[in-house]
Amino acid sequence: MKKIITTDKAPLPIGPYNQATVFNGMVFISGQIAINPATGELVLDSIEEETKCVLNNVAALLEASGSSLDKVLKASVFVKDMNQFSQINAVYAEYFMAETAPARELVQVSELPRFVNIEISVIAFQ
């Protein structure tokens, strides 16, 4: 049975979807953008700060679902500017160790919700 996960430690959905779902021990985190869950404000100071905010939101949802960053199997990263790849990767490496990092794609897209620069979704196990 599918279980819906919600937490006030991550931004509320801005559309007809849930923050996360769990099915059969697998955790599916919806795409997260750099919204500060405490204020509802976007964090756009730099791509590094934006990436940290996104990954903190992902981590909060994983925790709420009974999982954690070290249990992530797959990450999907969508960026607006591929020229920011190295800065994004540097922050990403603070959250995922190379030896145990999940599978990942990082693709450039033309636009993202609320015109942010990065969005990340993940699949993990509990």
Biotite code that builds the C-alpha atoms (Angstrom):
import biotite.structure as struc

atoms = struc.array([
    struc.Atom([0.000, 0.000, 0.000], chain_id="A", res_id=1, res_name="MET", atom_name="CA", element="C"),
    struc.Atom([1.246, 3.464, -0.876], chain_id="A", res_id=2, res_name="LYS", atom_name="CA", element="C"),
    struc.Atom([1.950, 5.740, 2.087], chain_id="A", res_id=3, res_name="LYS", atom_name="CA", element="C"),
    struc.Atom([1.981, 9.534, 1.724], chain_id="A", res_id=4, res_name="ILE", atom_name="CA", element="C"),
    struc.Atom([4.804, 11.350, 3.527], chain_id="A", res_id=5, res_name="ILE", atom_name="CA", element="C"),
    struc.Atom([4.472, 14.947, 4.677], chain_id="A", res_id=6, res_name="THR", atom_name="CA", element="C"),
    struc.Atom([6.638, 17.122, 6.891], chain_id="A", res_id=7, res_name="THR", atom_name="CA", element="C"),
    struc.Atom([6.838, 20.805, 7.706], chain_id="A", res_id=8, res_name="ASP", atom_name="CA", element="C"),
    struc.Atom([10.648, 20.502, 7.549], chain_id="A", res_id=9, res_name="LYS", atom_name="CA", element="C"),
    struc.Atom([10.453, 20.631, 3.752], chain_id="A", res_id=10, res_name="ALA", atom_name="CA", element="C"),
    struc.Atom([8.463, 22.926, 1.450], chain_id="A", res_id=11, res_name="PRO", atom_name="CA", element="C"),
    struc.Atom([4.820, 22.160, 0.880], chain_id="A", res_id=12, res_name="LEU", atom_name="CA", element="C"),
    struc.Atom([3.915, 21.072, -2.669], chain_id="A", res_id=13, res_name="PRO", atom_name="CA", element="C"),
    struc.Atom([3.191, 23.854, -5.140], chain_id="A", res_id=14, res_name="ILE", atom_name="CA", element="C"),
    struc.Atom([0.986, 21.622, -7.292], chain_id="A", res_id=15, res_name="GLY", atom_name="CA", element="C"),
    struc.Atom([-1.172, 18.481, -7.241], chain_id="A", res_id=16, res_name="PRO", atom_name="CA", element="C"),
    struc.Atom([1.459, 16.099, -5.833], chain_id="A", res_id=17, res_name="TYR", atom_name="CA", element="C"),
    struc.Atom([2.823, 14.935, -2.471], chain_id="A", res_id=18, res_name="ASN", atom_name="CA", element="C"),
    struc.Atom([6.207, 15.656, -0.924], chain_id="A", res_id=19, res_name="GLN", atom_name="CA", element="C"),
    struc.Atom([7.063, 11.962, -0.901], chain_id="A", res_id=20, res_name="ALA", atom_name="CA", element="C"),
    struc.Atom([5.559, 8.500, -1.094], chain_id="A", res_id=21, res_name="THR", atom_name="CA", element="C"),
    struc.Atom([6.648, 5.132, 0.225], chain_id="A", res_id=22, res_name="VAL", atom_name="CA", element="C"),
    struc.Atom([5.770, 1.832, -1.389], chain_id="A", res_id=23, res_name="PHE", atom_name="CA", element="C"),
    struc.Atom([7.109, -1.584, -0.475], chain_id="A", res_id=24, res_name="ASN", atom_name="CA", element="C"),
    struc.Atom([10.106, -0.125, 1.394], chain_id="A", res_id=25, res_name="GLY", atom_name="CA", element="C"),
    struc.Atom([11.002, 2.251, -1.439], chain_id="A", res_id=26, res_name="MET", atom_name="CA", element="C"),
    struc.Atom([10.948, 6.030, -0.929], chain_id="A", res_id=27, res_name="VAL", atom_name="CA", element="C"),
    struc.Atom([10.139, 8.412, -3.785], chain_id="A", res_id=28, res_name="PHE", atom_name="CA", element="C"),
    struc.Atom([10.936, 12.065, -3.074], chain_id="A", res_id=29, res_name="ILE", atom_name="CA", element="C"),
    struc.Atom([9.300, 14.644, -5.347], chain_id="A", res_id=30, res_name="SER", atom_name="CA", element="C"),
    struc.Atom([11.517, 17.193, -7.021], chain_id="A", res_id=31, res_name="GLY", atom_name="CA", element="C"),
    struc.Atom([12.752, 19.698, -4.472], chain_id="A", res_id=32, res_name="GLN", atom_name="CA", element="C"),
    struc.Atom([13.657, 23.297, -5.149], chain_id="A", res_id=33, res_name="ILE", atom_name="CA", element="C"),
    struc.Atom([15.342, 25.864, -2.916], chain_id="A", res_id=34, res_name="ALA", atom_name="CA", element="C"),
    struc.Atom([12.424, 26.954, -0.773], chain_id="A", res_id=35, res_name="ILE", atom_name="CA", element="C"),
    struc.Atom([13.211, 27.607, 2.872], chain_id="A", res_id=36, res_name="ASN", atom_name="CA", element="C"),
    struc.Atom([10.504, 25.562, 4.631], chain_id="A", res_id=37, res_name="PRO", atom_name="CA", element="C"),
    struc.Atom([10.460, 27.899, 7.650], chain_id="A", res_id=38, res_name="ALA", atom_name="CA", element="C"),
    struc.Atom([9.800, 31.066, 5.643], chain_id="A", res_id=39, res_name="THR", atom_name="CA", element="C"),
    struc.Atom([8.468, 29.844, 2.306], chain_id="A", res_id=40, res_name="GLY", atom_name="CA", element="C"),
    struc.Atom([11.014, 32.094, 0.608], chain_id="A", res_id=41, res_name="GLU", atom_name="CA", element="C"),
    struc.Atom([13.276, 31.053, -2.255], chain_id="A", res_id=42, res_name="LEU", atom_name="CA", element="C"),
    struc.Atom([17.000, 30.728, -1.497], chain_id="A", res_id=43, res_name="VAL", atom_name="CA", element="C"),
    struc.Atom([18.725, 32.131, -4.591], chain_id="A", res_id=44, res_name="LEU", atom_name="CA", element="C"),
    struc.Atom([21.825, 33.834, -3.117], chain_id="A", res_id=45, res_name="ASP", atom_name="CA", element="C"),
    struc.Atom([24.209, 31.584, -5.076], chain_id="A", res_id=46, res_name="SER", atom_name="CA", element="C"),
    struc.Atom([24.043, 28.221, -6.829], chain_id="A", res_id=47, res_name="ILE", atom_name="CA", element="C"),
    struc.Atom([25.923, 26.736, -3.872], chain_id="A", res_id=48, res_name="GLU", atom_name="CA", element="C"),
    struc.Atom([23.375, 28.015, -1.317], chain_id="A", res_id=49, res_name="GLU", atom_name="CA", element="C"),
    struc.Atom([20.514, 26.999, -3.591], chain_id="A", res_id=50, res_name="GLU", atom_name="CA", element="C"),
    struc.Atom([21.914, 23.468, -3.942], chain_id="A", res_id=51, res_name="THR", atom_name="CA", element="C"),
    struc.Atom([22.423, 23.158, -0.170], chain_id="A", res_id=52, res_name="LYS", atom_name="CA", element="C"),
    struc.Atom([18.825, 24.211, 0.463], chain_id="A", res_id=53, res_name="CYS", atom_name="CA", element="C"),
    struc.Atom([17.540, 21.674, -2.075], chain_id="A", res_id=54, res_name="VAL", atom_name="CA", element="C"),
    struc.Atom([19.592, 18.843, -0.573], chain_id="A", res_id=55, res_name="LEU", atom_name="CA", element="C"),
    struc.Atom([18.549, 19.813, 2.966], chain_id="A", res_id=56, res_name="ASN", atom_name="CA", element="C"),
    struc.Atom([14.911, 19.594, 1.830], chain_id="A", res_id=57, res_name="ASN", atom_name="CA", element="C"),
    struc.Atom([15.595, 16.170, 0.292], chain_id="A", res_id=58, res_name="VAL", atom_name="CA", element="C"),
    struc.Atom([17.272, 15.028, 3.533], chain_id="A", res_id=59, res_name="ALA", atom_name="CA", element="C"),
    struc.Atom([14.320, 16.235, 5.643], chain_id="A", res_id=60, res_name="ALA", atom_name="CA", element="C"),
    struc.Atom([11.876, 14.269, 3.501], chain_id="A", res_id=61, res_name="LEU", atom_name="CA", element="C"),
    struc.Atom([14.056, 11.166, 3.621], chain_id="A", res_id=62, res_name="LEU", atom_name="CA", element="C"),
    struc.Atom([14.164, 11.414, 7.417], chain_id="A", res_id=63, res_name="GLU", atom_name="CA", element="C"),
    struc.Atom([10.384, 11.858, 7.591], chain_id="A", res_id=64, res_name="ALA", atom_name="CA", element="C"),
    struc.Atom([9.991, 8.698, 5.517], chain_id="A", res_id=65, res_name="SER", atom_name="CA", element="C"),
    struc.Atom([12.333, 6.598, 7.663], chain_id="A", res_id=66, res_name="GLY", atom_name="CA", element="C"),
    struc.Atom([15.265, 6.812, 5.268], chain_id="A", res_id=67, res_name="SER", atom_name="CA", element="C"),
    struc.Atom([18.420, 8.902, 4.879], chain_id="A", res_id=68, res_name="SER", atom_name="CA", element="C"),
    struc.Atom([20.846, 10.262, 2.307], chain_id="A", res_id=69, res_name="LEU", atom_name="CA", element="C"),
    struc.Atom([23.047, 7.158, 2.559], chain_id="A", res_id=70, res_name="ASP", atom_name="CA", element="C"),
    struc.Atom([20.086, 5.038, 1.403], chain_id="A", res_id=71, res_name="LYS", atom_name="CA", element="C"),
    struc.Atom([19.528, 6.981, -1.822], chain_id="A", res_id=72, res_name="VAL", atom_name="CA", element="C"),
    struc.Atom([19.754, 4.713, -4.858], chain_id="A", res_id=73, res_name="LEU", atom_name="CA", element="C"),
    struc.Atom([19.047, 7.239, -7.633], chain_id="A", res_id=74, res_name="LYS", atom_name="CA", element="C"),
    struc.Atom([19.139, 11.016, -7.907], chain_id="A", res_id=75, res_name="ALA", atom_name="CA", element="C"),
    struc.Atom([17.768, 13.109, -10.751], chain_id="A", res_id=76, res_name="SER", atom_name="CA", element="C"),
    struc.Atom([19.240, 16.592, -10.980], chain_id="A", res_id=77, res_name="VAL", atom_name="CA", element="C"),
    struc.Atom([17.788, 19.240, -13.266], chain_id="A", res_id=78, res_name="PHE", atom_name="CA", element="C"),
    struc.Atom([19.708, 22.476, -13.787], chain_id="A", res_id=79, res_name="VAL", atom_name="CA", element="C"),
    struc.Atom([19.122, 25.620, -15.738], chain_id="A", res_id=80, res_name="LYS", atom_name="CA", element="C"),
    struc.Atom([22.791, 26.269, -16.553], chain_id="A", res_id=81, res_name="ASP", atom_name="CA", element="C"),
    struc.Atom([25.278, 23.465, -17.206], chain_id="A", res_id=82, res_name="MET", atom_name="CA", element="C"),
    struc.Atom([28.085, 25.990, -16.666], chain_id="A", res_id=83, res_name="ASN", atom_name="CA", element="C"),
    struc.Atom([27.326, 25.693, -12.922], chain_id="A", res_id=84, res_name="GLN", atom_name="CA", element="C"),
    struc.Atom([28.058, 21.952, -12.969], chain_id="A", res_id=85, res_name="PHE", atom_name="CA", element="C"),
    struc.Atom([31.299, 22.149, -10.948], chain_id="A", res_id=86, res_name="SER", atom_name="CA", element="C"),
    struc.Atom([29.781, 24.327, -8.202], chain_id="A", res_id=87, res_name="GLN", atom_name="CA", element="C"),
    struc.Atom([26.732, 22.045, -7.949], chain_id="A", res_id=88, res_name="ILE", atom_name="CA", element="C"),
    struc.Atom([28.944, 18.953, -7.913], chain_id="A", res_id=89, res_name="ASN", atom_name="CA", element="C"),
    struc.Atom([31.102, 20.388, -5.108], chain_id="A", res_id=90, res_name="ALA", atom_name="CA", element="C"),
    struc.Atom([28.047, 20.878, -2.874], chain_id="A", res_id=91, res_name="VAL", atom_name="CA", element="C"),
    struc.Atom([26.563, 17.514, -3.929], chain_id="A", res_id=92, res_name="TYR", atom_name="CA", element="C"),
    struc.Atom([29.821, 15.840, -2.832], chain_id="A", res_id=93, res_name="ALA", atom_name="CA", element="C"),
    struc.Atom([29.310, 17.242, 0.690], chain_id="A", res_id=94, res_name="GLU", atom_name="CA", element="C"),
    struc.Atom([26.078, 15.219, 0.934], chain_id="A", res_id=95, res_name="TYR", atom_name="CA", element="C"),
    struc.Atom([27.038, 12.045, -0.963], chain_id="A", res_id=96, res_name="PHE", atom_name="CA", element="C"),
    struc.Atom([30.426, 10.330, -0.599], chain_id="A", res_id=97, res_name="MET", atom_name="CA", element="C"),
    struc.Atom([31.876, 9.224, -3.948], chain_id="A", res_id=98, res_name="ALA", atom_name="CA", element="C"),
    struc.Atom([32.338, 5.608, -2.797], chain_id="A", res_id=99, res_name="GLU", atom_name="CA", element="C"),
    struc.Atom([28.650, 5.162, -1.929], chain_id="A", res_id=100, res_name="THR", atom_name="CA", element="C"),
    struc.Atom([26.996, 7.872, -4.031], chain_id="A", res_id=101, res_name="ALA", atom_name="CA", element="C"),
    struc.Atom([23.744, 6.992, -5.785], chain_id="A", res_id=102, res_name="PRO", atom_name="CA", element="C"),
    struc.Atom([23.303, 6.603, -9.518], chain_id="A", res_id=103, res_name="ALA", atom_name="CA", element="C"),
    struc.Atom([22.542, 10.019, -11.008], chain_id="A", res_id=104, res_name="ARG", atom_name="CA", element="C"),
    struc.Atom([21.768, 12.045, -14.062], chain_id="A", res_id=105, res_name="GLU", atom_name="CA", element="C"),
    struc.Atom([22.263, 15.779, -14.274], chain_id="A", res_id=106, res_name="LEU", atom_name="CA", element="C"),
    struc.Atom([20.576, 17.454, -17.210], chain_id="A", res_id=107, res_name="VAL", atom_name="CA", element="C"),
    struc.Atom([20.102, 21.006, -18.338], chain_id="A", res_id=108, res_name="GLN", atom_name="CA", element="C"),
    struc.Atom([16.512, 22.148, -18.854], chain_id="A", res_id=109, res_name="VAL", atom_name="CA", element="C"),
    struc.Atom([15.085, 25.396, -20.183], chain_id="A", res_id=110, res_name="SER", atom_name="CA", element="C"),
    struc.Atom([13.019, 26.299, -17.089], chain_id="A", res_id=111, res_name="GLU", atom_name="CA", element="C"),
    struc.Atom([12.215, 24.992, -13.623], chain_id="A", res_id=112, res_name="LEU", atom_name="CA", element="C"),
    struc.Atom([9.353, 25.728, -11.212], chain_id="A", res_id=113, res_name="PRO", atom_name="CA", element="C"),
    struc.Atom([9.391, 29.261, -9.816], chain_id="A", res_id=114, res_name="ARG", atom_name="CA", element="C"),
    struc.Atom([12.312, 29.944, -12.187], chain_id="A", res_id=115, res_name="PHE", atom_name="CA", element="C"),
    struc.Atom([14.888, 28.385, -9.843], chain_id="A", res_id=116, res_name="VAL", atom_name="CA", element="C"),
    struc.Atom([18.267, 27.101, -11.012], chain_id="A", res_id=117, res_name="ASN", atom_name="CA", element="C"),
    struc.Atom([18.203, 23.520, -9.695], chain_id="A", res_id=118, res_name="ILE", atom_name="CA", element="C"),
    struc.Atom([15.704, 20.788, -8.798], chain_id="A", res_id=119, res_name="GLU", atom_name="CA", element="C"),
    struc.Atom([16.538, 17.360, -7.356], chain_id="A", res_id=120, res_name="ILE", atom_name="CA", element="C"),
    struc.Atom([14.384, 14.258, -6.859], chain_id="A", res_id=121, res_name="SER", atom_name="CA", element="C"),
    struc.Atom([15.552, 10.947, -5.394], chain_id="A", res_id=122, res_name="VAL", atom_name="CA", element="C"),
    struc.Atom([14.585, 7.319, -4.939], chain_id="A", res_id=123, res_name="ILE", atom_name="CA", element="C"),
    struc.Atom([15.789, 5.569, -1.778], chain_id="A", res_id=124, res_name="ALA", atom_name="CA", element="C"),
    struc.Atom([15.051, 2.573, 0.398], chain_id="A", res_id=125, res_name="PHE", atom_name="CA", element="C"),
    struc.Atom([13.893, 2.705, 3.999], chain_id="A", res_id=126, res_name="GLN", atom_name="CA", element="C"),
])
